Amino acid sequence: MSQTNRAYFDNLLTSRRMSLRALATRMEMTHSQLSLAFAGKRKLQLDEAAQISQIFGVPFHEVAANAGVEVRPTSGQRVSVVGHVGAGGTLTLNESTAVIERTEAPDDLPDDAVAIQCRTADTPLSWMDGWVMFCTRPQGVAPEAFGRFCAAKIKDGPAVVATIKRGYREGTYNLSGPFTRENCELEWAAPLLVARF
């Protein structure tokens, strides 16, 4: 992970005459979580970077770069686009294998990597429009999915993109981010490895 540019975030706060505590409250975070993220001691999550982008009206990629998110060059490898994210964070998977979209992938992705495109123009998630996110083909709930931004399939429900957290009932998960729901049983979940903005 690259180093966080604390001065960038301090300048954003100063320009809006907003305190760190006020920003944390607006983002529904604790002051200490945000302080650690701006100090580079805690990784800023994608949904948190998106909130900062919306609150301050600055481009998402600028917030991500200053938060220390490394942008990887493409490898020339092409992977299949298996679906797209729409309004509300729901993931529509391509049913037909007759028309296969492909996209360039960053270096160092696993051989079974696939891509998901965000098609969220004119929705509350318009800040994600055009993103291409990469993950491995899902096979059950990956152990490393907990606490990460993932593509996931809710049992008897939609496929979504969300951060997966421990649910309030045993065997369930709480989802937050573009899609929010509590106490879901999941069929599968695959962490998103990298995104191209």
SEZAMI-838853 format. One line per 5 residues: number of its first residue (from 1); for each residue x, y, z of N, C-alpha, C, CB. Coordinates in steps of 0.05 Angstrom, whole numbers. Glycine has a CB too. Example, Ala and Ser with C-alpha at 12.3 -4.5 7.8 and 13.67 -1.06 7.14 Angstrom:
residues 2
1 = 264 -114 156 246 -90 156 264 -66 156 226 -89 181 | 257 -45 142 273 -21 143 258 1 157 282 -12 114
end
This chain:
residues 197
1 = 17 -23 0 0 0 0 18 25 0 -19 0 24 | 12 45 -16 27 69 -17 21 86 7 20 85 -43 | 36 107 11 33 124 34 10 143 30 59 140 39 | -4 148 52 -27 167 52 -17 195 52 -45 162 76 | -29 212 36 -22 241 34 -40 256 54 -26 252 5
6 = -31 258 79 -47 271 100 -53 300 93 -32 270 127 | -34 314 80 -38 343 73 -62 346 55 -13 354 60 | -66 328 37 -89 329 18 -115 330 33 -88 305 -2 | -118 311 52 -143 310 68 -146 333 87 -144 283 84 | -124 343 98 -125 367 115 -134 391 98 -97 373 127
11 = -124 393 73 -133 415 56 -163 414 49 -116 415 30 | -173 389 44 -201 386 39 -218 396 62 -208 356 33 | -210 388 86 -224 396 111 -223 426 114 -213 381 135 | -199 438 111 -196 467 114 -213 482 94 -167 474 111 | -213 473 69 -228 487 48 -258 487 53 -223 474 21
16 = -268 467 67 -297 466 74 -303 475 103 -307 438 69 | -281 483 117 -284 491 145 -298 470 161 -299 518 147 | -288 445 157 -300 422 170 -279 409 188 -312 402 149 | -287 400 211 -268 386 228 -268 356 221 -276 390 258 | -247 343 229 -245 314 225 -268 300 239 -218 304 235
21 = -274 309 263 -296 297 278 -323 301 264 -298 310 307 | -328 324 252 -352 330 237 -354 312 212 -354 359 229 | -331 308 198 -331 291 175 -337 262 183 -304 292 160 | -324 253 205 -329 226 215 -358 221 221 -311 220 239 | -371 241 234 -399 239 241 -416 237 216 -408 263 258
26 = -410 254 196 -425 253 171 -422 227 156 -416 276 153 | -399 214 160 -394 188 146 -403 165 164 -364 186 140 | -414 170 187 -422 150 206 -399 132 214 -445 133 194 | -377 144 220 -352 130 229 -344 142 256 -329 133 208 | -327 129 270 -316 141 294 -293 159 286 -306 119 314
31 = -288 179 302 -266 198 297 -239 183 295 -265 219 320 | -235 163 312 -210 149 312 -206 133 286 -208 130 336 | -227 121 275 -224 106 250 -214 124 228 -251 93 242 | -227 148 226 -220 166 204 -192 178 209 -241 189 202 | -186 184 234 -159 195 240 -137 175 233 -158 202 270
36 = -141 150 240 -122 129 233 -119 126 203 -130 102 246 | -142 128 188 -141 125 159 -125 148 147 -169 125 147 | -130 173 156 -115 196 145 -86 196 153 -129 222 154 | -79 183 175 -51 180 184 -37 157 170 -50 177 214 | -52 141 154 -40 119 140 -37 94 156 -13 127 129
41 = -50 93 180 -48 69 197 -72 51 194 -45 78 226 | -91 58 178 -114 42 173 -121 46 143 -139 50 191 | -126 25 129 -133 27 100 -161 39 97 -131 -1 86 | -163 60 81 -189 72 75 -204 53 56 -185 100 62 | -229 46 63 -245 28 47 -256 42 23 -268 16 64
46 = -262 27 2 -272 40 -23 -298 56 -18 -278 18 -44 | -316 45 -2 -341 60 3 -336 85 19 -361 43 17 | -315 85 36 -308 109 51 -296 130 33 -289 102 74 | -278 121 15 -267 140 -5 -288 152 -22 -246 125 -22 | -308 136 -29 -330 146 -46 -347 167 -30 -349 123 -54
51 = -351 162 -4 -365 182 12 -350 208 13 -370 171 40 | -324 207 16 -308 231 17 -309 246 -10 -278 225 24 | -309 230 -32 -311 242 -58 -337 257 -61 -309 220 -79 | -359 245 -52 -385 258 -54 -388 282 -35 -407 238 -47 | -378 280 -11 -380 302 8 -365 327 -1 -370 293 36
56 = -341 323 -12 -324 345 -19 -326 352 -49 -296 340 -13 | -340 336 -65 -343 341 -93 -317 339 -109 -355 369 -97 | -300 321 -101 -275 317 -115 -276 289 -128 -251 319 -96 | -260 285 -150 -260 259 -164 -252 236 -145 -242 260 -188 | -265 214 -149 -260 190 -132 -231 182 -135 -278 168 -140
61 = -221 181 -160 -193 171 -165 -173 188 -150 -187 171 -195 | -179 214 -147 -161 232 -132 -160 225 -102 -170 262 -136 | -184 220 -91 -185 212 -63 -171 185 -59 -215 209 -54 | -176 166 -77 -163 139 -75 -133 141 -77 -174 121 -97 | -123 157 -96 -94 160 -99 -81 173 -74 -88 177 -123
66 = -94 193 -62 -83 206 -39 -87 189 -13 -97 233 -35 | -105 169 -15 -108 151 8 -88 128 7 -137 140 8 | -72 128 -14 -51 107 -16 -59 83 -31 -43 99 11 | -81 84 -46 -89 61 -62 -71 61 -88 -119 62 -70 | -57 39 -92 -39 37 -115 -55 31 -140 -18 16 -110
71 = -49 45 -161 -62 40 -187 -42 23 -203 -69 67 -202 | -51 0 -210 -33 -19 -224 -35 -15 -254 -40 -48 -217 | -13 -17 -268 -14 -16 -298 -27 -42 -308 14 -12 -310 | -37 -41 -333 -49 -65 -344 -27 -83 -354 -68 -57 -368 | -34 -109 -355 -14 -129 -363 -16 -137 -392 -18 -154 -346
76 = -37 -128 -405 -41 -137 -433 -59 -162 -433 -15 -143 -447 | -61 -175 -410 -79 -199 -407 -108 -189 -409 -74 -214 -380 | -125 -205 -421 -154 -198 -423 -170 -218 -408 -163 -195 -453 | -190 -209 -393 -207 -227 -377 -236 -222 -385 -203 -223 -347 | -253 -241 -379 -282 -240 -386 -296 -221 -367 -295 -267 -385
81 = -314 -205 -377 -332 -188 -361 -357 -206 -356 -340 -160 -375 | -361 -214 -331 -382 -234 -325 -408 -221 -317 -372 -253 -304 | -408 -195 -313 -433 -182 -305 -428 -152 -300 -444 -194 -279 | -450 -139 -292 -448 -110 -286 -464 -103 -262 -457 -94 -311 | -454 -82 -248 -467 -71 -225 -486 -49 -234 -446 -60 -204
86 = -511 -50 -224 -530 -29 -231 -538 -14 -206 -554 -42 -244 | -561 0 -208 -571 16 -186 -574 -1 -161 -598 29 -193 | -568 10 -138 -571 -4 -113 -550 -25 -106 -598 -17 -113 | -529 -27 -123 -508 -46 -117 -514 -74 -125 -501 -45 -89 | -536 -78 -140 -542 -106 -149 -525 -113 -173 -573 -109 -156
91 = -518 -138 -174 -500 -148 -195 -515 -166 -214 -476 -164 -182 | -516 -158 -239 -530 -174 -260 -508 -191 -274 -545 -156 -280 | -511 -217 -271 -491 -235 -283 -500 -241 -312 -488 -261 -267 | -480 -243 -330 -487 -249 -358 -497 -278 -360 -462 -245 -376 | -521 -281 -370 -533 -308 -373 -522 -322 -397 -563 -306 -375
96 = -518 -308 -418 -510 -320 -443 -480 -321 -446 -523 -305 -467 | -470 -343 -456 -441 -345 -462 -437 -339 -492 -430 -373 -455 | -458 -333 -507 -456 -327 -535 -441 -301 -540 -483 -327 -549 | -447 -281 -523 -434 -255 -525 -417 -251 -501 -455 -232 -528 | -391 -253 -505 -372 -250 -483 -357 -224 -486 -353 -274 -481
101 = -360 -206 -467 -344 -182 -466 -317 -188 -453 -359 -158 -452 | -296 -175 -462 -270 -178 -449 -258 -151 -444 -251 -196 -467 | -240 -150 -424 -227 -124 -418 -198 -130 -409 -242 -110 -395 | -182 -109 -412 -154 -112 -403 -153 -114 -373 -137 -88 -413 | -134 -130 -363 -132 -134 -334 -105 -124 -324 -134 -164 -328
106 = -104 -116 -299 -79 -108 -286 -60 -132 -283 -84 -95 -259 | -35 -126 -278 -15 -147 -273 -23 -163 -248 13 -135 -269 | -11 -187 -247 -12 -204 -223 -40 -213 -214 0 -189 -200 | -59 -215 -232 -85 -226 -224 -83 -256 -227 -108 -215 -243 | -98 -271 -210 -99 -300 -213 -109 -308 -241 -116 -313 -191
111 = -103 -333 -249 -111 -343 -275 -142 -344 -278 -100 -370 -280 | -156 -348 -256 -185 -350 -258 -200 -323 -253 -196 -371 -238 | -185 -301 -256 -197 -275 -252 -218 -268 -273 -175 -253 -252 | -238 -254 -264 -260 -244 -281 -264 -214 -275 -286 -261 -278 | -279 -201 -292 -284 -172 -288 -314 -167 -285 -273 -156 -311
116 = -320 -146 -270 -348 -136 -267 -347 -106 -273 -359 -142 -237 | -365 -97 -290 -366 -69 -298 -388 -55 -283 -370 -66 -328 | -384 -30 -275 -405 -14 -262 -419 3 -283 -393 4 -239 | -445 -1 -285 -461 15 -303 -482 29 -287 -475 -4 -325 | -474 51 -274 -490 64 -253 -496 93 -259 -477 61 -227
121 = -494 101 -285 -500 129 -292 -528 136 -284 -496 134 -322 | -533 160 -275 -559 171 -268 -572 154 -245 -577 171 -292 | -556 144 -227 -566 130 -203 -551 143 -179 -561 99 -205 | -559 136 -155 -544 146 -132 -515 136 -131 -558 138 -106 | -510 115 -147 -482 104 -148 -467 114 -172 -483 74 -148
126 = -475 137 -183 -462 148 -207 -432 152 -204 -475 174 -216 | -423 155 -179 -394 158 -174 -379 133 -182 -389 165 -145 | -392 110 -184 -379 85 -191 -381 79 -221 -392 62 -176 | -396 96 -236 -401 90 -265 -374 87 -280 -418 112 -277 | -372 66 -295 -348 61 -311 -326 45 -297 -337 87 -320
131 = -328 41 -271 -308 25 -257 -308 -3 -269 -313 24 -227 | -285 -16 -269 -283 -44 -276 -269 -57 -252 -267 -50 -303 | -282 -76 -239 -272 -89 -215 -265 -118 -222 -292 -88 -192 | -244 -128 -210 -234 -155 -216 -235 -172 -191 -205 -153 -227 | -243 -197 -195 -244 -217 -173 -239 -244 -185 -271 -216 -157
136 = -236 -265 -168 -234 -292 -178 -262 -303 -181 -217 -310 -159 | -265 -324 -197 -291 -337 -200 -299 -348 -172 -290 -360 -221 | -323 -341 -163 -331 -349 -136 -335 -379 -133 -356 -335 -128 | -327 -390 -111 -331 -418 -104 -337 -419 -74 -306 -437 -111 | -362 -415 -66 -369 -414 -38 -362 -386 -27 -356 -436 -22
141 = -363 -384 -1 -355 -359 13 -325 -361 19 -372 -354 39 | -309 -346 5 -280 -346 9 -274 -337 38 -266 -329 -12 | -256 -351 52 -249 -343 79 -239 -314 81 -229 -362 91 | -225 -305 60 -214 -278 61 -235 -256 53 -191 -276 41 | -260 -264 49 -281 -245 42 -290 -228 65 -305 -260 30
146 = -287 -238 89 -297 -224 113 -282 -197 116 -292 -241 139 | -298 -176 118 -287 -149 121 -277 -136 96 -265 -150 141 | -282 -149 73 -273 -139 47 -296 -131 29 -255 -159 34 | -291 -114 9 -310 -107 -11 -311 -130 -31 -302 -80 -26 | -334 -142 -35 -337 -167 -49 -360 -167 -70 -341 -190 -30
151 = -358 -185 -88 -381 -194 -104 -393 -217 -89 -374 -201 -135 | -419 -217 -84 -431 -238 -67 -459 -245 -78 -433 -229 -38 | -468 -269 -72 -495 -278 -79 -509 -285 -54 -494 -303 -99 | -532 -271 -49 -548 -276 -26 -565 -301 -31 -566 -252 -19 | -566 -319 -12 -582 -343 -15 -611 -335 -19 -580 -362 10
156 = -624 -345 -41 -651 -338 -48 -655 -308 -52 -671 -347 -26 | -634 -295 -62 -635 -266 -67 -616 -258 -89 -627 -250 -41 | -611 -232 -92 -595 -222 -115 -565 -226 -110 -601 -193 -120 | -550 -224 -132 -521 -221 -130 -516 -191 -126 -506 -232 -156 | -496 -184 -110 -491 -156 -102 -461 -151 -100 -506 -149 -76
161 = -454 -125 -97 -428 -117 -88 -431 -103 -62 -413 -99 -109 | -415 -111 -42 -418 -100 -15 -394 -108 2 -444 -108 -1 | -390 -94 24 -370 -103 44 -384 -122 62 -358 -78 60 | -371 -145 67 -383 -166 83 -372 -165 112 -377 -194 71 | -391 -165 130 -384 -164 159 -400 -186 173 -390 -137 172
166 = -392 -193 197 -405 -213 213 -434 -205 218 -390 -218 240 | -453 -224 215 -481 -219 220 -488 -221 249 -499 -238 204 | -512 -213 256 -521 -214 284 -531 -242 292 -544 -194 288 | -537 -259 272 -545 -286 277 -523 -305 266 -572 -293 264 | -519 -327 279 -498 -346 270 -503 -355 241 -497 -370 289
171 = -481 -355 226 -483 -364 198 -492 -343 179 -500 -388 196 | -495 -318 189 -504 -297 171 -483 -275 169 -531 -285 182 | -488 -257 150 -469 -235 145 -486 -209 142 -452 -240 120 | -474 -187 150 -485 -161 145 -470 -149 121 -483 -142 170 | -485 -137 103 -473 -125 79 -476 -95 81 -487 -136 53
176 = -454 -81 73 -455 -52 73 -441 -41 49 -443 -40 99 | -446 -16 42 -434 -4 19 -456 1 -2 -412 -22 7 | -450 -4 -27 -470 1 -48 -496 -15 -43 -459 -7 -75 | -494 -39 -31 -518 -55 -24 -516 -60 6 -519 -82 -40 | -539 -55 19 -540 -58 49 -562 -77 57 -543 -30 62
181 = -555 -96 74 -575 -114 85 -563 -128 109 -585 -135 64 | -579 -135 129 -570 -149 153 -578 -178 152 -581 -135 178 | -562 -194 166 -567 -223 171 -574 -239 146 -590 -225 190 | -556 -237 126 -560 -251 101 -544 -278 101 -551 -234 76 | -556 -298 90 -541 -322 84 -530 -320 56 -559 -349 88
186 = -505 -327 52 -492 -323 26 -487 -350 13 -467 -308 29 | -492 -351 -14 -484 -375 -29 -454 -374 -36 -501 -377 -56 | -445 -350 -44 -417 -346 -50 -409 -317 -46 -411 -355 -79 | -383 -314 -42 -372 -287 -40 -342 -288 -49 -374 -276 -11 | -335 -269 -66 -307 -267 -76 -298 -239 -72 -305 -276 -106
191 = -276 -235 -57 -265 -208 -53 -257 -195 -79 -241 -208 -34 | -263 -169 -82 -254 -154 -105 -225 -148 -101 -271 -128 -109 | -208 -156 -119 -179 -154 -116 -168 -126 -123 -166 -174 -133 | -179 -114 -144 -170 -88 -153 -192 -77 -170 -143 -91 -168 | -192 -50 -173 -212 -37 -190 -197 -17 -208 -234 -22 -173
196 = -207 -14 -232 -197 7 -250 -218 28 -252 -190 -6 -279 | -210 53 -245 -229 75 -244 -230 90 -270 -223 94 -221
end
